[in-house]
Amino acid sequence: MSTFVQFDVNAAQAASDHAPLAPAGDGGAA
């Protein structure tokens, strides 16, 4: 489970870098 959470955080960070318009909160909620 921890691995999944870590991956989600990494994905959110990458998405934020790719699309700064999208808030990081969206990734965290996912």
PyMOL Python script that loads the backbone (N, CA, C, O; Angstrom):
from pymol import cmd

cmd.read_pdbstr("""\
ATOM      1  N   MET A   1       0.847  -1.196   0.000  1.00  0.00           N
ATOM      2  CA  MET A   1       0.000   0.000   0.000  1.00  0.00           C
ATOM      3  C   MET A   1       0.883   1.248   0.000  1.00  0.00           C
ATOM      4  O   MET A   1       0.633   2.201  -0.738  1.00  0.00           O
ATOM      5  N   SER A   2       1.915   1.224   0.836  1.00  0.00           N
ATOM      6  CA  SER A   2       2.812   2.392   0.901  1.00  0.00           C
ATOM      7  C   SER A   2       3.391   2.691  -0.473  1.00  0.00           C
ATOM      8  O   SER A   2       3.494   3.849  -0.878  1.00  0.00           O
ATOM      9  N   THR A   3       3.766   1.633  -1.186  1.00  0.00           N
ATOM     10  CA  THR A   3       4.352   1.839  -2.518  1.00  0.00           C
ATOM     11  C   THR A   3       3.358   2.562  -3.409  1.00  0.00           C
ATOM     12  O   THR A   3       3.722   3.482  -4.141  1.00  0.00           O
ATOM     13  N   PHE A   4       2.099   2.141  -3.343  1.00  0.00           N
ATOM     14  CA  PHE A   4       1.077   2.785  -4.181  1.00  0.00           C
ATOM     15  C   PHE A   4       0.954   4.274  -3.846  1.00  0.00           C
ATOM     16  O   PHE A   4       0.878   5.122  -4.736  1.00  0.00           O
ATOM     17  N   VAL A   5       0.936   4.569  -2.549  1.00  0.00           N
ATOM     18  CA  VAL A   5       0.829   5.975  -2.133  1.00  0.00           C
ATOM     19  C   VAL A   5       2.024   6.767  -2.649  1.00  0.00           C
ATOM     20  O   VAL A   5       1.875   7.875  -3.165  1.00  0.00           O
ATOM     21  N   GLN A   6       3.214   6.181  -2.503  1.00  0.00           N
ATOM     22  CA  GLN A   6       4.415   6.879  -2.958  1.00  0.00           C
ATOM     23  C   GLN A   6       4.325   7.126  -4.467  1.00  0.00           C
ATOM     24  O   GLN A   6       4.647   8.215  -4.941  1.00  0.00           O
ATOM     25  N   PHE A   7       3.891   6.125  -5.208  1.00  0.00           N
ATOM     26  CA  PHE A   7       3.773   6.272  -6.661  1.00  0.00           C
ATOM     27  C   PHE A   7       2.774   7.385  -6.981  1.00  0.00           C
ATOM     28  O   PHE A   7       3.015   8.205  -7.866  1.00  0.00           O
ATOM     29  N   ASP A   8       1.648   7.410  -6.254  1.00  0.00           N
ATOM     30  CA  ASP A   8       0.634   8.434  -6.477  1.00  0.00           C
ATOM     31  C   ASP A   8       1.245   9.818  -6.262  1.00  0.00           C
ATOM     32  O   ASP A   8       1.020  10.736  -7.051  1.00  0.00           O
ATOM     33  N   VAL A   9       2.013   9.954  -5.197  1.00  0.00           N
ATOM     34  CA  VAL A   9       2.651  11.247  -4.908  1.00  0.00           C
ATOM     35  C   VAL A   9       3.601  11.625  -6.045  1.00  0.00           C
ATOM     36  O   VAL A   9       3.615  12.769  -6.498  1.00  0.00           O
ATOM     37  N   ASN A  10       4.389  10.659  -6.498  1.00  0.00           N
ATOM     38  CA  ASN A  10       5.326  10.929  -7.589  1.00  0.00           C
ATOM     39  C   ASN A  10       4.564  11.346  -8.840  1.00  0.00           C
ATOM     40  O   ASN A  10       4.945  12.303  -9.513  1.00  0.00           O
ATOM     41  N   ALA A  11       3.504  10.640  -9.147  1.00  0.00           N
ATOM     42  CA  ALA A  11       2.697  10.947 -10.331  1.00  0.00           C
ATOM     43  C   ALA A  11       2.112  12.362 -10.214  1.00  0.00           C
ATOM     44  O   ALA A  11       2.118  13.132 -11.174  1.00  0.00           O
ATOM     45  N   ALA A  12       1.613  12.681  -9.026  1.00  0.00           N
ATOM     46  CA  ALA A  12       1.026  14.009  -8.813  1.00  0.00           C
ATOM     47  C   ALA A  12       2.081  15.092  -9.027  1.00  0.00           C
ATOM     48  O   ALA A  12       1.816  16.117  -9.656  1.00  0.00           O
ATOM     49  N   GLN A  13       3.276  14.851  -8.497  1.00  0.00           N
ATOM     50  CA  GLN A  13       4.345  15.838  -8.636  1.00  0.00           C
ATOM     51  C   GLN A  13       4.692  16.006 -10.122  1.00  0.00           C
ATOM     52  O   GLN A  13       4.847  17.129 -10.603  1.00  0.00           O
ATOM     53  N   ALA A  14       4.812  14.895 -10.837  1.00  0.00           N
ATOM     54  CA  ALA A  14       5.149  14.956 -12.254  1.00  0.00           C
ATOM     55  C   ALA A  14       4.042  15.677 -13.018  1.00  0.00           C
ATOM     56  O   ALA A  14       4.317  16.507 -13.884  1.00  0.00           O
ATOM     57  N   ALA A  15       2.796  15.360 -12.695  1.00  0.00           N
ATOM     58  CA  ALA A  15       1.666  15.998 -13.385  1.00  0.00           C
ATOM     59  C   ALA A  15       1.687  17.500 -13.107  1.00  0.00           C
ATOM     60  O   ALA A  15       1.457  18.312 -14.004  1.00  0.00           O
ATOM     61  N   SER A  16       1.965  17.858 -11.855  1.00  0.00           N
ATOM     62  CA  SER A  16       2.001  19.281 -11.499  1.00  0.00           C
ATOM     63  C   SER A  16       3.075  19.986 -12.329  1.00  0.00           C
ATOM     64  O   SER A  16       2.863  21.094 -12.823  1.00  0.00           O
ATOM     65  N   ASP A  17       4.235  19.329 -12.477  1.00  0.00           N
ATOM     66  CA  ASP A  17       5.315  19.938 -13.252  1.00  0.00           C
ATOM     67  C   ASP A  17       4.885  20.072 -14.710  1.00  0.00           C
ATOM     68  O   ASP A  17       5.185  21.072 -15.362  1.00  0.00           O
ATOM     69  N   HIS A  18       4.189  19.072 -15.211  1.00  0.00           N
ATOM     70  CA  HIS A  18       3.741  19.095 -16.611  1.00  0.00           C
ATOM     71  C   HIS A  18       2.611  20.098 -16.801  1.00  0.00           C
ATOM     72  O   HIS A  18       2.556  20.810 -17.803  1.00  0.00           O
ATOM     73  N   ALA A  19       1.691  20.142 -15.801  1.00  0.00           N
ATOM     74  CA  ALA A  19       0.549  21.058 -15.880  1.00  0.00           C
ATOM     75  C   ALA A  19       0.433  21.840 -14.576  1.00  0.00           C
ATOM     76  O   ALA A  19      -0.348  21.473 -13.698  1.00  0.00           O
ATOM     77  N   PRO A  20       1.207  22.914 -14.446  1.00  0.00           N
ATOM     78  CA  PRO A  20       1.173  23.713 -13.213  1.00  0.00           C
ATOM     79  C   PRO A  20      -0.214  24.265 -12.937  1.00  0.00           C
ATOM     80  O   PRO A  20      -0.518  24.649 -11.807  1.00  0.00           O
ATOM     81  N   LEU A  21      -1.066  24.310 -13.970  1.00  0.00           N
ATOM     82  CA  LEU A  21      -2.422  24.831 -13.782  1.00  0.00           C
ATOM     83  C   LEU A  21      -3.208  23.920 -12.843  1.00  0.00           C
ATOM     84  O   LEU A  21      -4.056  24.386 -12.082  1.00  0.00           O
ATOM     85  N   ALA A  22      -2.920  22.608 -12.900  1.00  0.00           N
ATOM     86  CA  ALA A  22      -3.651  21.661 -12.049  1.00  0.00           C
ATOM     87  C   ALA A  22      -3.059  21.676 -10.648  1.00  0.00           C
ATOM     88  O   ALA A  22      -1.844  21.558 -10.494  1.00  0.00           O
ATOM     89  N   PRO A  23      -3.897  21.819  -9.621  1.00  0.00           N
ATOM     90  CA  PRO A  23      -3.407  21.842  -8.235  1.00  0.00           C
ATOM     91  C   PRO A  23      -2.941  20.466  -7.791  1.00  0.00           C
ATOM     92  O   PRO A  23      -3.483  19.453  -8.233  1.00  0.00           O
ATOM     93  N   ALA A  24      -1.930  20.422  -6.910  1.00  0.00           N
ATOM     94  CA  ALA A  24      -1.412  19.136  -6.433  1.00  0.00           C
ATOM     95  C   ALA A  24      -2.493  18.417  -5.631  1.00  0.00           C
ATOM     96  O   ALA A  24      -2.481  17.189  -5.539  1.00  0.00           O
ATOM     97  N   GLY A  25      -3.429  19.174  -5.050  1.00  0.00           N
ATOM     98  CA  GLY A  25      -4.493  18.555  -4.253  1.00  0.00           C
ATOM     99  C   GLY A  25      -5.230  17.488  -5.061  1.00  0.00           C
ATOM    100  O   GLY A  25      -5.609  16.450  -4.518  1.00  0.00           O
ATOM    101  N   ASP A  26      -5.434  17.738  -6.346  1.00  0.00           N
ATOM    102  CA  ASP A  26      -6.149  16.770  -7.179  1.00  0.00           C
ATOM    103  C   ASP A  26      -5.438  15.421  -7.124  1.00  0.00           C
ATOM    104  O   ASP A  26      -6.076  14.385  -6.940  1.00  0.00           O
ATOM    105  N   GLY A  27      -4.117  15.437  -7.284  1.00  0.00           N
ATOM    106  CA  GLY A  27      -3.358  14.185  -7.245  1.00  0.00           C
ATOM    107  C   GLY A  27      -3.487  13.525  -5.889  1.00  0.00           C
ATOM    108  O   GLY A  27      -3.652  12.309  -5.799  1.00  0.00           O
ATOM    109  N   GLY A  28      -3.412  14.326  -4.829  1.00  0.00           N
ATOM    110  CA  GLY A  28      -3.500  13.741  -3.495  1.00  0.00           C
ATOM    111  C   GLY A  28      -4.856  13.075  -3.296  1.00  0.00           C
ATOM    112  O   GLY A  28      -4.946  11.989  -2.724  1.00  0.00           O
ATOM    113  N   ALA A  29      -5.917  13.742  -3.776  1.00  0.00           N
ATOM    114  CA  ALA A  29      -7.254  13.162  -3.603  1.00  0.00           C
ATOM    115  C   ALA A  29      -7.345  11.844  -4.343  1.00  0.00           C
ATOM    116  O   ALA A  29      -7.940  10.888  -3.846  1.00  0.00           O
ATOM    117  N   ALA A  30      -6.755  11.788  -5.535  1.00  0.00           N
ATOM    118  CA  ALA A  30      -6.824  10.551  -6.328  1.00  0.00           C
ATOM    119  C   ALA A  30      -6.206   9.433  -5.525  1.00  0.00           C
ATOM    120  O   ALA A  30      -6.152   8.295  -5.992  1.00  0.00           O
TER     121      ALA A  30
END
""", "prot")
cmd.dss("prot")
cmd.show_as("cartoon", "prot")
cmd.util.cbc("prot")
cmd.orient("prot")
